[in-house]
């Protein structure tokens, strides 16, 4: 097997939609890793609001100014994708203790499949501990204000997708 790059991390998820919690974690992860691949899952048991192409396009727009954040989609077993990218690390975010059990199980399975790839857990910034893509979608679907909870391009996309009309001030 080709040598793995310990300075390259893969941050996988559905990102439907990308939230400020995700953005915060990625930006903090960049302080630890040279490059991060934001790997957007094509196959998921979750019912997504945005198509895979839309989720990839939104993430690329959000991170367009950082060449060290690479946005890609994948539709395979995560560990196979990470191996193919020669990444040495899977980066995962934890919001609360309730996330830990599931993430721990996944990390152990990935470790069984490839002992050379490490999983690194990063705690979500306290400002975003309550935030999830599911909550954002639910609030937006009922016309609630998600400004400041998701990046500006995502607010615009939610408006279009859901036929809403709210706008955000600067810095959304």
Phi, psi and omega in degrees: 000143179295153180295139180271148180264109181289352179261005177246120180246146173252126177249100185267156175169178177272328177051055183238081358263173173295130181248171176293335174296316176297314182300315179300315181296318179295315180297321176291322178298330179293341176283342183256321185245145178295316182225146175232130172263117173276102187262109185265121185287130176278316179264128181205145175286348181284146173276115184268147175278317181260144176292166178301314180299321179293317180296319178295314181298318179296315180296320178298321178294317181298321185254020184301336183268001180238102181292352180268000174247111184256127181254125179217161172256158173214153183218052182214182172298132184306314185297326177294319178296314181298317177300315181298328179276352182062028178280144180266353189218140166255124180259131179229147178258145176237126177267317185211173179303327181299332177287333192298315185301311179297312182296323179295317177300315180295319180296320179294320178295315178298323179293324177294322182285329178206105183288348182273347181259123181268150171252128179245126178262134175238135178284137175294145175303139184306332180297337187244011185301329182274350192270134173217159177300322180298315179295317179301314180298317182295315179298314182295320181297334178261015175082012179285158183278116179253011178301133181086347178265337178225155178298156181311312179301329179286322176302313180299317181294322177296318177303313181293311184298321186258000179067037180263172182224020181274154178235169181237156173284189180298149174083010180290000000 
